[in-house]
Amino acid sequence: MNWGEVGSREISTLFSDMKSGKLALPEFQRDFVWEFLDIERLLESILAGFPAGSLMLWQTDKPQLSVRPLEGAPPTKPGNQLTLVLDGQQRLTSLWTALASSDRYCFYVDVNQLAEVIAAADKTKADWRDEVDQVVVQRKVGRGTKAIPTAPASKAEQISQGLLPVFQMLDTGEMMGWLMEWTESSPVDPEIRSKVFKIVSEFSSYRFPVIELSPETSLEAVCRIFETVNRYGVVLSPWDLLTARFFVKDLNLRHCWENETPEEVQNRLDDSKYSLLQVLALVKTSDQLFDSTPVRPKATRSVVLGLDAPFVAGAWAKAANGYNEAIVMLEAQCGWSGSRTLPYPPLVVTMAAWQAVTKGWAPADRGRATAIARQHYFASVFSRNYDEGSTSQMGKDLFDMARVFADSSAKTEAMDKFAGVDLARDVAQEKWRAKALLASVLSMVSAAQAEDFFKVKPLFAHWRLTPKVDVHHIFPKAYLATIDPKLDADVIANATFLTPVTNQSIGKRRPSDYLAEMKENLINVPELMRSHLVSAEALNALHQDDYPAFIEARSATIRDVAQLLVDGDTIAQALGKVLPIRN
C-alpha cells in the first residue's frame, strides 16, 4: 500500500494554511512547550538555510479523531479539508508565534548584527552561518524588562535600531520597503547590504521537507506512525556523530566517558554530554588566550563537530576534571545546590573551561583566577548576561576572564553591565516566573546555607538542597490576600527556601505570629533570618506585618550583598558587611 509521498512546502504556504485554519493538530498531540529562545534559534537556522527537520502531515477531509488548532492560530473551519500535523508541531507553532505578530512579544531580525556577522566572516573567509546566534531577537511590546527590552514603538525606531519585524517577512512589498529605508540610513557596505537583502528575502521561500500521508491512511496506522515518530525516533547528537567518527580513528569516546570522567560529572550531565564537548571546544584554543594578540575561543556546534581525535584524546581528562572542579567551586562559593539555584546552565561550561585552563598554575595565581571566576559568575547572573544567547557568550566570557587576569584594572562585560542594573527594583517588582533572576537570588540564600524557620530539618546537605525543600513565601501569600488583594506576594524579594512542614505551619498566619512562635522555641530569630538575607530593618517590618517595608528592605539587602559579591567578596564576607551579627 502507498502510505503517501515525500515533498516539501514553503514557509509562506504553511503560514497561509495555519491562518486559514487548514492546518491543525490531533488532540493527542502534546502542548506547545518551546521557550522563546528556541523560537529564536529556529528562525536563525532558517535564515542560515540550515535543515530544520522534516514535517509529517496527514491530509483528510473527514478526521476520525478530535482536532485542535496550533496554539494561537485561528480555529479550524467546518468543511475545510484539514492537514493534521503528526510531527513538527513545535516548529510550526513557533513559526506562527513569530509570523502572526503579537500585542505582547515580537521577534525581529537584527539586520545590523547580521551585517556585522557577514562582514566579520568575509574578512576571515569564514562561514557567517557559524555565528548566526543572536541575529534574531525578541522584544516586549509596551514596557520591557532587563531580560526582554521594549519593542520599537514605530517603523522609524525599528529602522534606527536595525530591527526588521519577522511578521513582515512574508509580505515582500512591506519588507523591501523597510529594507530600502534602512539602506538609506545605514553606513553598511553596499556589498554586505546586498547579502543581507538576499538572506532575509529568501526566508519566505525556505522549504521544509514534508512526508505527506495519503488521505486513505487508516486512523490505526496514523496513531502507530505518530507513536513511532515521537517515541522511537532518534536524532543524532554531536556526541553520537563524534563517537562514530572517532571510532574509526581508534578513539572510543564511550571509554573516555566511563573511565576518564569523574562520577560527579557523569551524574550532572544529560545523555547528550554536549556540555563537556563544549568545554573541549573552548579549551582547544585556550593556549592563545594570553598571547599578545589573544584569540577568542568558540563553542559553536560547528567547532564542536570539528574537534579532532588526537586533541580530544589528549584533552579529555583535562576538560572533565575542569568540569568537576567547576561543580565544586559553584557549590561551595556560588550557592549551586540544584536546578533551582542555577540561573544559566551554560555558565557551568564557561566555569569548567576556566578551571581546565588554569589547572596547574601556581597556587596564588590559581586562587586569583578562581576569585575572578566567582566575581564574573555573580555579575553574569545578576545582569542576566546570558538571556540573549549563550553559545557565543561562553567564549567571550573566557576571553574576558583571561583579560582581567592579565590586567587587574580591567572588567568583564558582565561586570560592566551589572553596574547599570537596578537590582533592588528588579527583585521588588519582578515575579517568580523570571526564573533566572529568582535562581540568582536563591543561590545567595543557598550560599549562606540558610536554615529552615522552625528547623524541621536542614535545608541543605553537603551543599545540595535536601529532598522536598522548595521555594516559598516569607510573607505568606494567603495572609496578604486577606488584607489587600492588590499586594503581590509573588515578587522575587519575597521568596526563600523552606521545608513543606514549615510552610504548612505558617499557612496564612501573619509574620509577627510565626516569628513569635520561633522565639518561643528558643530560636535565635535575627541570626536565622540573616541567613535568608533578612536585615534588621526587614525583620522589624515582619514584626510589624508591614509588607511594603519588608520588600523594600530585603530588596536593598539583596542589592548590597550582590554588589559585594561582584566586587570580589565571598558570601561570608558580604554578609558580614551588610548584615553584621549583633550580640
MILUMGU-91541 format. One record per residue (C-alpha): residue in one letter; x, y, z. Coordinates in steps of 0.5 Angstrom, whole numbers, plus 500, padded with zeros to 3 digits. Layout:
MILUMGU-91541
[rec A,[X,Y,Z]];
...
//
This chain:
MILUMGU-91541
[rec M,[500,500,500]];
[rec N,[502,507,498]];
[rec W,[502,511,505]];
[rec G,[504,518,502]];
[rec E,[509,522,499]];
[rec V,[515,526,500]];
[rec G,[516,533,498]];
[rec S,[517,540,501]];
[rec R,[513,546,503]];
[rec E,[515,553,503]];
[rec I,[514,557,510]];
[rec S,[509,562,506]];
[rec T,[505,556,504]];
[rec L,[505,553,511]];
[rec F,[503,560,514]];
[rec S,[497,561,510]];
[rec D,[495,554,512]];
[rec M,[495,556,519]];
[rec K,[492,563,518]];
[rec S,[486,560,514]];
[rec G,[485,554,519]];
[rec K,[487,549,515]];
[rec L,[493,546,519]];
[rec A,[491,543,525]];
[rec L,[493,538,531]];
[rec P,[491,532,533]];
[rec E,[488,532,540]];
[rec F,[493,527,543]];
[rec Q,[499,532,541]];
[rec R,[503,535,547]];
[rec D,[502,542,548]];
[rec F,[507,547,546]];
[rec V,[513,547,550]];
[rec W,[518,551,547]];
[rec E,[521,557,550]];
[rec F,[522,564,547]];
[rec L,[530,562,546]];
[rec D,[528,556,542]];
[rec I,[524,560,537]];
[rec E,[530,565,536]];
[rec R,[534,559,535]];
[rec L,[529,556,530]];
[rec L,[529,563,526]];
[rec E,[536,563,526]];
[rec S,[537,556,523]];
[rec I,[532,558,517]];
[rec L,[536,565,516]];
[rec A,[542,561,515]];
[rec G,[539,556,511]];
[rec F,[540,550,516]];
[rec P,[536,544,515]];
[rec A,[531,545,521]];
[rec G,[528,538,521]];
[rec S,[522,535,517]];
[rec L,[515,535,518]];
[rec M,[510,529,518]];
[rec L,[503,531,515]];
[rec W,[496,528,514]];
[rec Q,[491,531,509]];
[rec T,[484,529,511]];
[rec D,[477,532,510]];
[rec K,[474,527,515]];
[rec P,[478,527,521]];
[rec Q,[477,521,525]];
[rec L,[479,524,532]];
[rec S,[479,531,535]];
[rec V,[483,536,533]];
[rec R,[485,543,535]];
[rec P,[489,549,532]];
[rec L,[496,550,533]];
[rec E,[497,555,540]];
[rec G,[495,562,538]];
[rec A,[493,560,531]];
[rec P,[485,561,528]];
[rec P,[480,555,530]];
[rec T,[479,550,524]];
[rec K,[473,552,520]];
[rec P,[468,547,518]];
[rec G,[468,544,511]];
[rec N,[476,545,511]];
[rec Q,[480,540,508]];
[rec L,[485,539,514]];
[rec T,[492,538,514]];
[rec L,[494,535,521]];
[rec V,[501,535,524]];
[rec L,[504,529,526]];
[rec D,[511,531,527]];
[rec G,[513,538,527]];
[rec Q,[508,542,531]];
[rec Q,[514,545,536]];
[rec R,[517,548,530]];
[rec L,[510,550,526]];
[rec T,[507,553,533]];
[rec S,[514,557,533]];
[rec L,[513,560,526]];
[rec W,[506,562,528]];
[rec T,[508,566,534]];
[rec A,[514,569,530]];
[rec L,[510,571,524]];
[rec A,[503,573,526]];
[rec S,[506,579,530]];
[rec S,[503,580,538]];
[rec D,[501,585,542]];
[rec R,[506,583,547]];
[rec Y,[512,580,544]];
[rec C,[515,581,538]];
[rec F,[521,578,534]];
[rec Y,[526,582,530]];
[rec V,[532,580,525]];
[rec D,[537,585,528]];
[rec V,[540,587,521]];
[rec N,[546,591,524]];
[rec Q,[548,585,528]];
[rec L,[547,580,521]];
[rec A,[551,585,517]];
[rec E,[557,585,522]];
[rec V,[557,578,523]];
[rec I,[557,577,515]];
[rec A,[563,583,515]];
[rec A,[567,579,520]];
[rec A,[566,572,516]];
[rec D,[568,576,510]];
[rec K,[574,579,513]];
[rec T,[577,572,516]];
[rec K,[574,568,510]];
[rec A,[569,564,515]];
[rec D,[562,562,514]];
[rec W,[558,567,517]];
[rec R,[553,562,519]];
[rec D,[557,559,524]];
[rec E,[556,566,528]];
[rec V,[548,566,527]];
[rec D,[546,566,534]];
[rec Q,[544,573,537]];
[rec V,[542,575,530]];
[rec V,[534,574,532]];
[rec V,[532,578,538]];
[rec Q,[526,579,542]];
[rec R,[522,585,544]];
[rec K,[517,586,549]];
[rec V,[511,591,547]];
[rec G,[510,597,552]];
[rec R,[514,596,558]];
[rec G,[520,592,557]];
[rec T,[525,589,562]];
[rec K,[532,588,563]];
[rec A,[531,581,560]];
[rec I,[527,583,554]];
[rec P,[528,590,552]];
[rec T,[522,595,550]];
[rec A,[520,594,543]];
[rec P,[521,599,538]];
[rec A,[514,604,538]];
[rec S,[515,606,531]];
[rec K,[518,604,524]];
[rec A,[523,610,525]];
[rec E,[525,607,531]];
[rec Q,[525,600,528]];
[rec I,[530,602,523]];
[rec S,[534,606,527]];
[rec Q,[535,600,531]];
[rec G,[536,596,525]];
[rec L,[530,591,528]];
[rec L,[526,588,522]];
[rec P,[520,585,525]];
[rec V,[519,578,523]];
[rec F,[512,578,522]];
[rec Q,[513,583,516]];
[rec M,[518,578,512]];
[rec L,[512,574,508]];
[rec D,[510,581,506]];
[rec T,[515,582,500]];
[rec G,[513,589,499]];
[rec E,[513,591,506]];
[rec M,[520,588,507]];
[rec M,[523,591,501]];
[rec G,[520,598,503]];
[rec W,[523,597,510]];
[rec L,[530,595,508]];
[rec M,[530,601,503]];
[rec E,[529,606,508]];
[rec W,[534,602,513]];
[rec T,[539,602,507]];
[rec E,[539,610,507]];
[rec S,[540,611,514]];
[rec S,[545,605,515]];
[rec P,[553,606,514]];
[rec V,[554,599,512]];
[rec D,[558,597,506]];
[rec P,[554,596,500]];
[rec E,[556,589,498]];
[rec I,[554,587,505]];
[rec R,[548,590,505]];
[rec S,[546,586,498]];
[rec K,[548,580,502]];
[rec V,[543,582,508]];
[rec F,[538,583,503]];
[rec K,[539,576,500]];
[rec I,[539,573,506]];
[rec V,[532,576,509]];
[rec S,[529,576,502]];
[rec E,[530,568,502]];
[rec F,[526,567,509]];
[rec S,[519,566,506]];
[rec S,[521,561,501]];
[rec Y,[525,557,506]];
[rec R,[522,550,504]];
[rec F,[521,544,510]];
[rec P,[522,537,508]];
[rec V,[515,534,508]];
[rec I,[512,527,509]];
[rec E,[505,527,507]];
[rec L,[501,521,509]];
[rec S,[495,519,504]];
[rec P,[488,521,506]];
[rec E,[487,514,506]];
[rec T,[491,512,511]];
[rec S,[487,509,517]];
[rec L,[487,512,524]];
[rec E,[490,506,527]];
[rec A,[496,507,522]];
[rec V,[497,514,524]];
[rec C,[497,513,531]];
[rec R,[502,508,530]];
[rec I,[506,512,526]];
[rec F,[506,518,531]];
[rec E,[508,514,537]];
[rec T,[514,511,533]];
[rec V,[516,518,531]];
[rec N,[515,521,537]];
[rec R,[517,516,542]];
[rec Y,[523,512,538]];
[rec G,[525,517,533]];
[rec V,[533,518,534]];
[rec V,[536,525,533]];
[rec L,[544,524,532]];
[rec S,[547,529,537]];
[rec P,[554,532,536]];
[rec W,[556,526,541]];
[rec D,[553,521,537]];
[rec L,[557,524,531]];
[rec L,[564,525,534]];
[rec T,[563,518,537]];
[rec A,[562,515,530]];
[rec R,[567,519,527]];
[rec F,[573,518,533]];
[rec F,[572,510,533]];
[rec V,[575,509,526]];
[rec K,[581,513,529]];
[rec D,[582,509,535]];
[rec L,[579,513,540]];
[rec N,[573,511,544]];
[rec L,[569,516,547]];
[rec R,[565,512,551]];
[rec H,[571,509,554]];
[rec C,[573,516,556]];
[rec W,[566,518,559]];
[rec E,[566,512,563]];
[rec N,[574,511,565]];
[rec E,[576,518,565]];
[rec T,[570,523,567]];
[rec P,[569,524,575]];
[rec E,[563,521,577]];
[rec E,[560,527,579]];
[rec V,[561,530,572]];
[rec Q,[557,524,570]];
[rec N,[552,525,575]];
[rec R,[551,532,573]];
[rec L,[551,532,565]];
[rec D,[545,529,561]];
[rec D,[545,524,555]];
[rec S,[548,529,550]];
[rec K,[554,530,554]];
[rec Y,[554,536,550]];
[rec S,[557,541,555]];
[rec L,[563,537,556]];
[rec L,[564,537,549]];
[rec Q,[563,545,549]];
[rec V,[569,545,555]];
[rec L,[573,542,550]];
[rec A,[572,546,544]];
[rec L,[573,552,549]];
[rec V,[580,549,552]];
[rec K,[582,548,545]];
[rec T,[585,555,543]];
[rec S,[586,557,551]];
[rec D,[593,557,550]];
[rec Q,[592,563,546]];
[rec L,[588,567,551]];
[rec F,[595,570,554]];
[rec D,[598,572,547]];
[rec S,[600,579,545]];
[rec T,[594,578,540]];
[rec P,[589,573,544]];
[rec V,[584,569,540]];
[rec R,[577,569,543]];
[rec P,[575,561,544]];
[rec K,[569,559,541]];
[rec A,[564,553,543]];
[rec T,[559,553,537]];
[rec R,[556,547,534]];
[rec S,[561,547,528]];
[rec V,[567,548,533]];
[rec V,[565,542,537]];
[rec L,[564,538,531]];
[rec G,[570,540,528]];
[rec L,[574,537,534]];
[rec D,[580,532,532]];
[rec A,[581,525,535]];
[rec P,[588,527,538]];
[rec F,[586,533,541]];
[rec V,[580,530,545]];
[rec A,[584,524,547]];
[rec G,[590,529,550]];
[rec A,[585,534,553]];
[rec W,[579,530,555]];
[rec A,[582,529,562]];
[rec K,[583,536,563]];
[rec A,[576,538,561]];
[rec A,[573,533,565]];
[rec N,[577,535,571]];
[rec G,[576,542,570]];
[rec Y,[568,541,570]];
[rec N,[569,537,576]];
[rec E,[573,543,580]];
[rec A,[567,548,577]];
[rec I,[562,544,580]];
[rec V,[566,544,587]];
[rec M,[567,552,586]];
[rec L,[560,553,584]];
[rec E,[557,549,590]];
[rec A,[562,552,595]];
[rec Q,[562,559,593]];
[rec C,[557,561,589]];
[rec G,[551,557,592]];
[rec W,[549,552,587]];
[rec S,[545,547,590]];
[rec G,[541,544,585]];
[rec S,[537,547,579]];
[rec R,[533,552,583]];
[rec T,[540,556,584]];
[rec L,[543,555,577]];
[rec P,[540,561,573]];
[rec Y,[544,559,567]];
[rec P,[547,552,566]];
[rec P,[552,555,560]];
[rec L,[555,559,565]];
[rec V,[558,552,568]];
[rec V,[561,551,562]];
[rec T,[565,557,562]];
[rec M,[567,556,569]];
[rec A,[569,549,567]];
[rec A,[573,551,562]];
[rec W,[577,557,566]];
[rec Q,[578,551,571]];
[rec A,[581,547,566]];
[rec V,[585,553,563]];
[rec T,[588,555,570]];
[rec K,[590,548,572]];
[rec G,[597,547,574]];
[rec W,[598,555,575]];
[rec A,[602,557,582]];
[rec P,[597,557,588]];
[rec A,[597,564,588]];
[rec D,[595,565,581]];
[rec R,[590,559,581]];
[rec G,[587,563,587]];
[rec R,[586,569,584]];
[rec A,[583,566,578]];
[rec T,[578,563,582]];
[rec A,[576,569,585]];
[rec I,[576,573,578]];
[rec A,[571,567,576]];
[rec R,[567,568,582]];
[rec Q,[566,575,581]];
[rec H,[564,574,574]];
[rec Y,[559,569,575]];
[rec F,[555,573,580]];
[rec A,[556,579,575]];
[rec S,[553,575,570]];
[rec V,[547,572,573]];
[rec F,[545,579,576]];
[rec S,[546,583,570]];
[rec R,[542,577,566]];
[rec N,[548,577,561]];
[rec Y,[546,570,558]];
[rec D,[539,572,557]];
[rec E,[541,574,549]];
[rec G,[544,568,548]];
[rec S,[550,563,551]];
[rec T,[554,560,545]];
[rec S,[558,566,543]];
[rec Q,[558,569,551]];
[rec M,[562,563,553]];
[rec G,[568,564,549]];
[rec K,[567,572,550]];
[rec D,[567,570,558]];
[rec L,[573,566,558]];
[rec F,[577,571,554]];
[rec D,[574,577,559]];
[rec M,[577,573,565]];
[rec A,[584,572,562]];
[rec R,[584,579,560]];
[rec V,[582,581,567]];
[rec F,[587,576,570]];
[rec A,[593,580,566]];
[rec D,[590,587,568]];
[rec S,[587,587,575]];
[rec S,[584,594,573]];
[rec A,[580,591,567]];
[rec K,[573,588,568]];
[rec T,[569,583,564]];
[rec E,[563,585,560]];
[rec A,[558,582,565]];
[rec M,[562,587,571]];
[rec D,[561,593,567]];
[rec K,[554,591,565]];
[rec F,[552,590,573]];
[rec A,[554,597,574]];
[rec G,[548,599,570]];
[rec V,[543,594,574]];
[rec D,[538,597,579]];
[rec L,[538,590,582]];
[rec A,[533,593,588]];
[rec R,[528,595,584]];
[rec D,[528,589,580]];
[rec V,[527,584,585]];
[rec A,[522,588,588]];
[rec Q,[518,588,582]];
[rec E,[519,582,578]];
[rec K,[516,576,579]];
[rec W,[518,569,581]];
[rec R,[517,567,573]];
[rec A,[523,571,572]];
[rec K,[527,564,573]];
[rec A,[534,566,572]];
[rec L,[533,572,577]];
[rec L,[530,568,582]];
[rec A,[535,563,582]];
[rec S,[540,568,582]];
[rec V,[537,571,589]];
[rec L,[536,564,591]];
[rec S,[543,562,590]];
[rec M,[545,567,595]];
[rec V,[541,564,600]];
[rec S,[544,557,599]];
[rec A,[551,560,599]];
[rec A,[549,563,606]];
[rec Q,[547,556,608]];
[rec A,[540,559,610]];
[rec E,[536,555,616]];
[rec D,[529,553,616]];
[rec F,[525,558,620]];
[rec F,[523,552,625]];
[rec K,[529,548,624]];
[rec V,[525,542,622]];
[rec K,[531,539,618]];
[rec P,[537,542,615]];
[rec L,[535,546,608]];
[rec F,[542,544,605]];
[rec A,[546,538,606]];
[rec H,[553,538,603]];
[rec W,[552,544,599]];
[rec R,[545,540,596]];
[rec L,[538,542,597]];
[rec T,[535,537,601]];
[rec P,[529,533,598]];
[rec K,[522,536,598]];
[rec V,[525,543,600]];
[rec D,[522,548,596]];
[rec V,[521,556,594]];
[rec H,[516,559,599]];
[rec H,[514,566,601]];
[rec I,[517,569,607]];
[rec F,[511,574,608]];
[rec P,[505,569,607]];
[rec K,[501,569,600]];
[rec A,[495,567,604]];
[rec Y,[496,572,609]];
[rec L,[497,578,604]];
[rec A,[490,576,601]];
[rec T,[486,577,607]];
[rec I,[489,584,608]];
[rec D,[490,587,601]];
[rec P,[489,583,595]];
[rec K,[493,588,591]];
[rec L,[499,586,594]];
[rec D,[503,582,590]];
[rec A,[506,576,594]];
[rec D,[510,573,588]];
[rec V,[515,578,588]];
[rec I,[523,575,588]];
[rec A,[524,579,594]];
[rec N,[519,575,598]];
[rec A,[522,568,596]];
[rec T,[526,564,600]];
[rec F,[527,556,601]];
[rec L,[523,553,607]];
[rec T,[521,546,608]];
[rec P,[514,544,607]];
[rec V,[512,542,614]];
[rec T,[515,549,616]];
[rec N,[511,553,610]];
[rec Q,[504,549,612]];
[rec S,[505,551,619]];
[rec I,[506,558,617]];
[rec G,[500,558,613]];
[rec K,[496,564,613]];
[rec R,[499,567,619]];
[rec R,[502,574,620]];
[rec P,[509,574,620]];
[rec S,[509,577,627]];
[rec D,[505,571,629]];
[rec Y,[510,566,627]];
[rec L,[516,570,629]];
[rec A,[514,570,636]];
[rec E,[513,562,636]];
[rec M,[520,562,633]];
[rec K,[522,566,639]];
[rec E,[518,561,644]];
[rec N,[522,555,641]];
[rec L,[529,559,643]];
[rec I,[531,560,636]];
[rec N,[535,566,635]];
[rec V,[531,569,630]];
[rec P,[535,575,628]];
[rec E,[541,570,627]];
[rec L,[537,565,623]];
[rec M,[533,571,619]];
[rec R,[540,573,617]];
[rec S,[542,567,613]];
[rec H,[535,569,609]];
[rec L,[538,576,607]];
[rec V,[533,579,612]];
[rec S,[536,585,615]];
[rec A,[535,588,622]];
[rec E,[530,593,618]];
[rec A,[527,588,614]];
[rec L,[526,584,621]];
[rec N,[523,590,624]];
[rec A,[518,590,618]];
[rec L,[516,583,619]];
[rec H,[515,584,626]];
[rec Q,[510,590,624]];
[rec D,[507,586,619]];
[rec D,[509,591,614]];
[rec Y,[510,588,607]];
[rec P,[512,594,603]];
[rec A,[517,596,608]];
[rec F,[520,589,608]];
[rec I,[520,588,601]];
[rec E,[524,595,601]];
[rec A,[529,593,606]];
[rec R,[530,586,603]];
[rec S,[531,588,596]];
[rec A,[536,593,599]];
[rec T,[540,588,602]];
[rec I,[540,583,596]];
[rec R,[543,589,592]];
[rec D,[548,591,597]];
[rec V,[550,583,598]];
[rec A,[550,582,590]];
[rec Q,[555,588,589]];
[rec L,[560,586,594]];
[rec L,[560,579,591]];
[rec V,[561,582,584]];
[rec D,[567,587,588]];
[rec G,[570,580,590]];
[rec D,[568,579,597]];
[rec T,[566,572,599]];
[rec I,[559,571,601]];
[rec A,[561,570,609]];
[rec Q,[565,577,608]];
[rec A,[559,580,604]];
[rec L,[554,578,610]];
[rec G,[559,580,615]];
[rec K,[559,587,612]];
[rec V,[552,588,610]];
[rec L,[549,584,616]];
[rec P,[553,584,622]];
[rec I,[552,580,627]];
[rec R,[549,583,633]];
[rec N,[550,581,640]];
//
